[in-house]
Amino acid sequence: MSNPAADRASSVNSVNSERSIRVLKPRRAAPEAAVRPTRAEIDLAALRHNLRALKRVAGDARVWSVLKADGYGHGAPAVARTLERAGIDGVAVALLEEAIELRDAGIRAPILVMGGYYGDAYEELLAHDLVPVVYHEGHFDALARATRTRGVSDRVLVHVKIDTGMGRLGVAPEQLASLLEYAAAFPQIKIDGLMTHLACADVAGEEGAQSIRAQLAEFARARATAAAHGITPRYVHAANTAGLLRASVDAKLDAVRPGIALFGVAPGAAEDRVAIELRQTLKLRSEIVALRTVEAGAGIGYGSTWRAARKSVIATVPVGYADGLPRSISERRAASAMLVRGKRAPIVGVLSMDLATIDVTDIAGARLRDEVVALGTQRGPHGEDTIRVEDLARDAGLIPWDVMTSISRRVPRFYREP
């Protein structure tokens, strides 16, 4: 499923009357070039399963998959191809560069660029048939200039973002009428969507539900303002993953924007979620590359912060914080572990940039080249266990988003089918 051609370094040129912009894409470690055994394996069957589960919850609402940050660390091009074939309605990203990468990989589904910053590259939006999120007059000015420069005859589609309480991006509700009046002077631009973003959808209980209701009420007033100006968009959307899965509030509207749930993580407290079976798509695995027996009292790792309480067998694994394994699990002295032969082996010593050490004293038969799983499921002679993204995030004092998006580009992605 990997597409090395799409991952090779390439450039995108954006030219306007003032200057030329050259955007270089970073090169990912290609699976066929991998020497060390560390890699991320993506379960595409689990990805499709999660999409089906989310579609059931979404009902009649369209499902736009959020694939920002390289598809939450999974490799956006391969993930997008799988979701497109499985019937996704559209894709949403944060950056123009992310959207161009998907178009270069052959993705033909609608792509919404949500970040709102396009530099001087508005012509690239048009050249790659992308849908920008807009919220101020300058967006309309720049898009209109780009249509004239490129000689675009079709109307450019945009989604207007309204800030109903997140406080980051979007037009303030009291300024929406003025923006829509300004937009009316640009017949080549069509407002095809209205959107907002929920601030407290993952806050448990009535506090989170109350916040969603307040934002949706503000959004409803904004939609009425748009209707009064003759704006009848195809897409009206507010719900992220947490908003979609809240059992207490219906925020689905015309479309939903799930992100992290596609990869098997449902944010928010369990009592506030719709019952849904999600499967973790990510497995971060490596192998034992060194074994040593140390006496009681021996120190392991930088600073010798861990010392053996008994005679112990220590395995070295070539995965470290430069690969995305959080170093804070060492600093917090959390009871983190990796799986060896189907059993948990505690991580000991300070995590290094490229290496980790685990205690395999109690894992009978542990030997060189045994598989080691830092995230995901392993079956072995001692049983079966799973280390979930949420587990590692908790141990590291992070959130699941941090864990998944921190897996660096030097870790090759392998894509697995059943």
C-alpha positions in Angstrom: 0.0 0.0 0.0 3.0 2.3 0.3 3.5 4.8 -2.5 7.2 5.6 -2.6 6.8 8.0 -5.5 4.4 10.1 -3.5 6.8 10.2 -0.6 9.9 11.3 -2.6 11.1 14.8 -2.1 9.3 17.1 -4.5 8.5 20.8 -4.7 5.4 22.9 -5.3 5.8 26.3 -6.9 3.4 29.1 -6.2 3.9 32.2 -8.3 2.3 35.6 -7.9 3.1 39.1 -9.1 5.7 39.6 -6.4 7.6 36.4 -5.8 7.9 32.7 -6.2 7.4 30.3 -3.2 9.1 26.9 -3.2 7.7 24.4 -0.7 9.8 21.3 -0.1 8.1 18.2 1.3 10.1 16.2 3.9 11.1 12.7 2.9 9.8 9.8 5.0 11.8 6.8 5.7 10.7 4.3 3.0 9.8 0.8 4.1 12.0 -0.8 1.5 15.0 1.2 2.8 14.5 0.1 6.5 17.4 -1.6 8.1 16.6 -1.5 11.8 13.5 -3.5 12.9 11.6 -0.5 14.3 8.5 0.3 12.3 4.9 1.5 12.6 2.3 -1.0 11.2 -1.1 0.4 10.2 -4.0 -2.0 10.2 -6.1 -0.9 7.2 -8.9 -3.4 8.0 -9.3 -1.7 11.5 -9.3 1.7 9.7 -12.2 0.6 7.5 -14.0 -0.9 10.5 -13.8 2.4 12.4 -15.1 4.3 9.4 -18.1 2.0 9.2 -18.8 2.4 13.0 -18.6 6.2 12.7 -20.9 6.2 9.7 -23.5 4.3 11.7 -23.3 6.9 14.5 -23.4 9.8 12.0 -26.6 8.6 10.4 -27.5 10.8 7.4 -24.6 13.3 8.1 -21.7 13.2 5.7 -18.4 12.0 7.2 -15.3 14.1 6.5 -12.2 12.4 7.8 -9.7 14.7 9.5 -6.2 13.7 8.3 -4.1 16.5 9.6 -0.6 16.0 11.1 0.2 13.3 8.5 -3.0 11.4 9.2 -2.4 11.5 13.0 1.0 10.0 12.4 -0.3 7.1 10.3 0.8 8.4 6.9 -1.9 10.5 5.3 -1.6 9.4 1.7 -2.1 5.7 2.4 -4.8 6.3 4.9 -6.7 8.7 2.6 -6.5 6.2 -0.3 -8.0 3.5 2.0 -10.8 5.8 3.3 -11.6 7.1 -0.2 -12.1 3.5 -1.5 -14.2 2.8 1.6 -16.6 5.7 0.7 -15.5 8.7 2.8 -17.4 11.8 1.8 -14.4 14.2 2.1 -11.1 14.8 3.8 -10.1 17.7 6.1 -6.6 18.9 6.8 -5.1 21.8 8.6 -2.4 23.0 6.1 -2.3 23.7 2.4 0.8 21.6 2.2 -1.0 18.6 3.6 -3.8 19.0 1.1 -1.3 19.2 -1.8 0.4 16.1 -0.6 -2.9 14.2 -0.8 -3.7 15.5 -4.3 -0.2 14.5 -5.4 -0.9 11.0 -4.0 -4.0 10.7 -6.3 -6.8 11.6 -3.8 -9.8 12.9 -5.7 -12.2 13.3 -2.8 -13.1 16.9 -1.7 -10.4 18.3 0.6 -11.2 21.0 3.1 -8.2 23.1 4.3 -9.2 24.3 7.8 -6.1 26.2 9.0 -7.1 29.5 7.4 -3.5 30.5 6.5 -2.6 30.3 2.9 0.4 32.7 2.6 0.7 33.8 -1.0 -0.3 30.4 -2.3 -3.9 31.0 -3.1 -3.3 29.9 -6.7 -2.3 26.5 -5.3 -5.7 26.2 -3.7 -7.3 26.6 -7.2 -4.7 24.5 -9.0 -5.3 21.5 -6.7 -9.1 22.0 -6.5 -9.1 22.5 -2.7 -11.8 24.0 -0.5 -10.5 26.7 1.8 -12.0 27.7 5.2 -12.3 31.5 5.3 -13.3 34.0 7.9 -12.1 37.5 7.0 -12.3 39.9 4.1 -8.7 39.3 3.1 -9.5 35.7 2.2 -12.0 36.9 -0.4 -9.7 39.5 -1.8 -6.8 37.0 -2.3 -9.0 34.3 -3.8 -10.5 36.8 -6.2 -7.1 37.9 -7.4 -6.1 34.3 -7.8 -9.1 33.5 -10.0 -8.2 36.5 -12.2 -4.6 35.4 -12.5 -5.4 31.8 -13.4 -8.4 32.7 -15.5 -10.7 30.4 -13.5 -14.2 30.2 -14.9 -15.9 27.9 -12.3 -17.0 29.4 -9.0 -14.5 28.8 -6.2 -16.1 27.0 -3.2 -15.3 28.0 0.3 -16.5 27.3 3.9 -17.0 30.2 6.3 -15.9 29.5 9.8 -17.8 31.1 12.7 -16.2 31.4 16.2 -19.0 30.3 18.5 -16.7 29.9 21.6 -13.4 28.3 20.8 -11.6 31.6 20.6 -9.0 30.7 18.0 -10.1 31.2 14.4 -13.3 32.3 12.8 -15.5 35.3 12.2 -17.2 36.6 15.4 -21.0 36.1 15.1 -21.6 39.8 15.4 -19.4 40.4 12.5 -20.8 37.7 10.2 -23.4 39.9 8.5 -20.7 42.4 7.6 -18.5 39.7 6.1 -21.3 38.2 4.1 -22.1 41.6 2.7 -18.5 42.0 1.7 -18.5 38.5 0.1 -21.5 39.4 -2.0 -19.2 41.6 -4.1 -17.3 38.4 -5.3 -19.7 36.4 -7.6 -16.8 34.1 -8.5 -16.7 32.8 -4.9 -19.5 30.6 -3.5 -20.0 30.0 0.2 -20.7 26.2 0.1 -20.3 25.5 3.8 -20.7 27.0 7.3 -18.7 25.5 10.1 -17.7 26.0 13.7 -15.6 24.1 16.2 -16.7 22.7 19.6 -14.5 23.7 22.5 -15.6 21.4 25.3 -17.0 18.3 23.5 -14.6 16.0 25.3 -15.4 17.4 28.7 -17.4 14.8 30.7 -20.9 15.3 32.1 -23.3 18.2 32.0 -20.5 20.8 31.8 -19.4 19.6 28.4 -23.0 19.0 27.2 -24.0 22.5 28.2 -21.1 24.1 26.4 -22.0 22.2 23.2 -25.6 23.3 23.4 -24.6 26.9 23.9 -22.3 26.8 20.9 -24.9 25.1 18.7 -27.4 27.8 19.7 -24.9 30.5 18.7 -24.2 28.6 15.4 -28.0 28.3 14.7 -28.2 32.1 15.0 -25.3 32.5 12.6 -27.0 30.2 10.1 -30.1 32.3 10.3 -28.0 35.4 9.6 -26.5 33.6 6.6 -30.0 32.6 5.4 -31.1 36.2 5.6 -28.3 37.1 3.2 -29.4 34.4 0.8 -26.7 31.9 1.8 -27.9 28.3 1.7 -24.8 26.1 1.9 -24.7 22.4 1.2 -22.5 21.7 4.2 -23.2 22.8 7.8 -20.9 21.2 10.3 -19.6 21.5 13.9 -18.9 18.1 15.4 -15.4 16.7 15.8 -14.9 13.2 17.1 -16.0 14.0 20.7 -19.0 16.0 19.4 -20.1 13.1 17.2 -19.8 10.5 20.0 -21.6 12.4 22.8 -24.7 10.5 23.7 -26.2 13.5 25.4 -26.1 16.1 22.6 -26.8 15.8 18.8 -24.3 18.0 17.0 -24.3 16.0 13.7 -26.0 18.6 11.4 -25.2 18.0 7.7 -21.6 16.7 8.2 -19.2 15.6 10.9 -15.4 15.7 11.1 -14.0 12.7 13.0 -10.3 12.5 13.4 -8.8 10.4 16.2 -11.7 7.9 16.3 -10.8 6.8 12.8 -7.6 5.4 14.4 -9.3 3.7 17.3 -9.4 6.3 20.1 -12.6 7.7 21.4 -12.0 10.9 23.5 -14.0 11.9 26.5 -15.4 10.0 29.5 -17.0 6.6 28.6 -20.3 7.6 30.2 -20.6 10.4 27.7 -19.9 8.4 24.6 -22.3 6.7 22.2 -21.6 2.9 22.5 -19.2 2.2 19.6 -16.5 -0.5 19.1 -13.3 1.1 17.8 -10.1 -0.8 16.9 -6.7 0.6 17.3 -5.0 0.9 13.9 -1.4 1.6 15.1 1.2 -0.9 16.1 4.7 0.4 17.0 7.1 -2.6 17.0 10.8 -3.4 17.1 13.0 -6.2 18.2 15.5 -7.1 20.9 19.0 -6.3 19.6 21.0 -6.9 22.8 20.7 -8.9 26.0 22.7 -8.6 29.2 22.6 -10.0 32.7 23.3 -7.5 35.5 23.8 -8.0 39.2 21.7 -6.5 41.9 22.5 -2.8 42.3 23.7 -2.3 38.7 22.5 0.9 37.1 20.9 1.2 33.7 20.8 4.2 31.4 21.7 7.9 31.7 22.2 8.9 35.3 21.7 5.3 36.5 18.3 6.4 37.7 17.2 2.7 37.7 19.1 0.1 39.6 18.4 -3.6 39.6 16.8 -4.8 42.8 17.9 -8.4 41.9 20.0 -10.2 39.3 18.2 -9.1 36.1 18.1 -9.7 32.4 18.0 -6.4 30.5 17.0 -6.2 26.8 17.9 -3.3 24.5 15.4 -2.2 21.9 16.2 0.2 19.1 13.4 2.7 19.6 13.6 6.0 21.5 12.2 9.4 22.0 13.4 10.5 18.5 10.9 7.9 17.2 8.0 9.2 19.2 8.2 7.1 22.4 7.7 9.8 25.1 10.8 10.4 27.2 8.5 11.6 30.0 7.6 8.0 30.9 11.2 7.9 32.3 10.9 11.2 34.1 7.6 10.3 35.6 8.8 6.9 36.6 5.6 5.5 35.2 5.0 1.7 35.2 5.3 1.6 31.4 6.1 -1.6 29.6 6.6 -3.2 26.2 5.3 -6.6 25.1 7.7 -9.5 24.6 6.4 -13.0 23.8 2.9 -11.9 24.8 3.8 -10.5 28.2 4.6 -7.0 29.6 8.3 -6.2 30.2 8.8 -3.0 32.3 10.7 -0.1 30.7 13.7 0.6 32.9 16.3 3.4 32.9 16.0 6.7 31.2 14.7 6.5 27.6 17.4 7.4 25.1 17.0 9.1 21.8 17.4 5.9 19.8 17.2 3.1 22.4 15.1 1.8 25.2 15.9 -0.8 27.9 13.4 -3.3 29.3 13.5 -5.9 32.1 12.8 -9.3 30.6 13.9 -11.3 33.7 10.5 -12.8 34.2 9.9 -13.5 30.5 11.0 -17.1 30.0 12.8 -17.7 26.7 13.4 -14.1 25.7 16.1 -14.0 23.1 17.7 -11.8 20.4 15.4 -10.7 17.6 12.2 -11.4 19.6 9.5 -8.9 18.6 8.9 -6.1 21.0 5.6 -4.1 20.8 5.6 -0.6 22.3 2.0 0.1 21.0 -0.6 -2.4 19.9 -1.4 -6.1 20.3 1.0 -9.0 20.6 0.3 -12.7 20.8 3.0 -15.0 22.1 3.8 -18.1 24.1 3.0 -16.3 27.4 -0.4 -15.0 26.2 -1.9 -12.0 24.5 -1.9 -8.3 25.6 -2.5 -4.9 24.1 -0.8 -1.6 24.9 -3.3 1.1 23.9 -2.4 4.6 22.8 -4.4 5.8 25.8 -2.2 3.7 28.1 1.0 5.2 26.9 -0.4 8.7 26.9 -1.5 8.3 30.5 1.9 7.0 31.6 3.6 9.9 29.9 1.3 12.6 31.1 0.2 13.4 27.6 -2.9 13.0 25.5 -3.4 10.3 22.8 -3.0 12.9 20.0 0.5 13.7 21.3 1.5 10.0 21.2 0.3 9.3 17.7 1.5 12.5 16.0 4.9 12.3 17.6 6.0 9.1 15.8 8.7 10.6 13.6 9.2 10.3 9.9 12.3 8.2 10.4 10.0 5.4 11.4 8.8 3.6 8.3 5.1 2.9 8.0 4.0 -0.5 6.9 0.3 -1.0 5.9 -1.3 -4.4 6.7 -4.4 -6.1 5.3 -5.9 -9.2 7.1 
